[in-house]
């Protein structure tokens, strides 16, 4: 079974290659039938082999079209392709600029967050310092009438430096 499948694959590949060769021969035959000068015929065959678009095949099959018309049409398509490439380049540049802008905004947000965190940390440290400065002092005082009782008096005393 596997050998048959392999053979079939080889046959298909050979058949595909034969078809491509036949297509190229057909294109060359069509070009010879158009009775064009050899240099132009060579350029045409190269163009057709490079990209067999429908408009090229149509232009080859129509005998009423002259060389100048065909060259003009090729130039027209070249211009259109160049315009499309330029549009794509512009779109890519816009996308890159948008990405850069987003990245800059993210960086700004991140920096703002870091600054806010630093501020919060400073505030917390400042509060801790203030808390240290205000200590609760406990003083035990003997009661004047009953010395066996001790009164704990709590008050806040600010230590200023």
C-alpha positions as CSV (number, residue, x, y, z in Angstrom):
1,X,0.0,0.0,0.0
2,X,2.7,2.4,0.9
3,X,4.7,1.8,-2.3
4,X,1.6,2.5,-4.4
5,X,1.0,5.8,-2.5
6,X,4.7,6.7,-3.1
7,X,4.4,5.9,-6.8
8,X,1.3,7.9,-7.1
9,X,3.0,10.9,-5.5
10,X,5.9,10.6,-7.9
11,X,3.5,10.3,-10.8
12,X,1.6,13.4,-9.7
13,X,4.8,15.4,-9.2
14,X,6.1,14.4,-12.7
15,X,2.7,15.2,-14.2
16,X,2.7,18.6,-12.5
17,X,6.2,19.4,-13.8
18,X,5.1,18.3,-17.3
19,X,2.1,20.6,-17.1
20,X,4.3,23.5,-16.1
21,X,6.6,22.9,-19.0
22,X,3.6,22.6,-21.3
23,X,2.3,25.9,-20.0
24,X,5.6,27.6,-20.7
25,X,5.8,26.1,-24.2
26,X,2.2,27.3,-24.8
27,X,3.1,30.8,-23.7
28,X,6.2,30.8,-26.0
29,X,4.0,29.5,-28.9
30,X,1.4,32.3,-28.2
31,X,4.2,34.9,-28.3
32,X,5.6,33.6,-31.5
33,X,2.1,33.7,-33.0
34,X,1.8,37.4,-32.2
35,X,4.7,38.2,-34.6
36,X,6.5,40.6,-32.3
37,X,10.1,41.5,-32.4
38,X,12.3,39.0,-30.5
39,X,13.5,41.3,-27.7
40,X,9.9,42.3,-26.8
41,X,8.9,38.6,-27.0
42,X,11.6,37.7,-24.5
43,X,10.5,40.4,-22.1
44,X,6.9,39.3,-22.4
45,X,7.7,35.7,-21.7
46,X,9.7,36.6,-18.6
47,X,6.9,38.8,-17.3
48,X,4.3,36.0,-17.9
49,X,6.5,33.4,-16.3
50,X,7.1,35.7,-13.3
51,X,3.4,36.3,-12.7
52,X,0.7,34.7,-14.8
53,X,-2.1,37.2,-14.0
54,X,-5.3,37.1,-15.8
55,X,-4.8,40.5,-17.4
56,X,-1.5,39.3,-18.9
57,X,-3.0,36.2,-20.3
58,X,-5.9,38.2,-21.7
59,X,-3.5,40.6,-23.3
60,X,-1.6,37.8,-24.9
61,X,-4.7,36.2,-26.4
62,X,-6.0,39.5,-27.9
63,X,-4.3,40.0,-31.3
64,X,-5.7,43.5,-31.8
65,X,-3.5,45.0,-29.0
66,X,-0.3,46.6,-30.2
67,X,3.1,46.6,-28.4
68,X,2.7,50.2,-27.3
69,X,-0.7,49.5,-25.7
70,X,0.7,46.5,-23.9
71,X,3.7,48.5,-22.6
72,X,1.4,51.3,-21.5
73,X,-0.8,48.8,-19.7
74,X,2.3,47.2,-18.0
75,X,3.5,50.7,-16.9
76,X,0.0,51.4,-15.6
77,X,0.0,48.3,-13.5
78,X,3.6,49.0,-12.3
79,X,2.4,52.5,-11.2
80,X,-0.6,50.9,-9.4
81,X,1.7,48.5,-7.6
82,X,4.1,51.3,-6.6
83,X,1.1,53.3,-5.2
84,X,-0.1,50.3,-3.3
85,X,3.4,49.7,-1.8
86,X,3.6,53.4,-0.8
87,X,0.2,53.1,0.8
88,X,1.4,50.0,2.7
89,X,4.6,51.8,3.8
90,X,2.5,54.8,5.0
91,X,0.2,52.5,6.9
92,X,3.1,50.6,8.5
93,X,4.7,54.0,9.5
94,X,1.4,55.1,11.1
95,X,1.1,51.8,13.0
96,X,4.7,52.2,14.2
97,X,4.0,55.8,15.3
98,X,0.9,54.6,17.1
99,X,2.8,51.8,18.8
100,X,5.5,54.3,19.8
101,X,2.9,56.7,21.1
102,X,1.2,54.0,23.1
103,X,4.5,52.9,24.5
104,X,5.3,56.5,25.5
105,X,1.9,56.8,27.2
106,X,2.5,53.5,29.1
107,X,5.9,54.7,30.2
108,X,4.4,58.0,31.4
109,X,1.7,56.1,33.3
110,X,4.4,53.8,34.8
111,X,6.5,56.8,35.9
112,X,3.5,58.5,37.4
113,X,2.7,55.4,39.3
114,X,6.3,55.1,40.6
115,X,6.2,58.8,41.6
116,X,2.9,58.2,43.5
117,X,4.3,55.2,45.2
118,X,7.4,57.1,46.3
119,X,5.2,59.9,47.5
120,X,3.1,57.4,49.5
121,X,6.2,55.9,51.0
122,X,7.5,59.3,52.0
123,X,4.2,60.2,53.6
124,X,4.2,56.9,55.5
125,X,7.7,57.5,56.7
126,X,6.8,61.0,57.7
127,X,3.8,59.8,59.7
128,X,6.0,57.2,61.4
129,X,8.4,60.0,62.4
130,X,5.6,62.0,63.8
131,X,4.3,59.0,65.7
132,X,7.7,58.5,67.2
133,X,7.8,62.2,68.2
134,X,4.5,61.9,70.0
135,X,5.0,59.2,72.6
136,X,2.6,58.2,75.1
137,X,4.1,58.6,78.5
138,X,2.8,56.8,81.5
139,X,3.4,58.3,84.8
140,X,2.5,56.6,88.0
141,X,1.5,58.9,90.8
142,X,0.8,57.9,94.4
143,X,-2.6,59.0,95.6
144,X,-2.3,61.8,98.1
145,X,-4.8,60.4,100.6
146,X,-4.4,56.7,99.9
147,X,-0.7,55.9,99.1
148,X,-1.4,52.2,98.5
149,X,-3.3,53.1,95.3
150,X,-1.4,54.1,92.2
151,X,-3.0,56.2,89.5
152,X,-1.7,55.8,86.0
153,X,-1.9,59.0,84.1
154,X,-1.5,58.8,80.4
155,X,-0.9,61.8,78.3
156,X,0.8,62.6,75.1
157,X,4.0,64.5,75.2
158,X,5.5,65.9,72.1
159,X,9.2,65.7,71.8
160,X,10.4,68.4,69.6
161,X,13.9,68.5,68.3
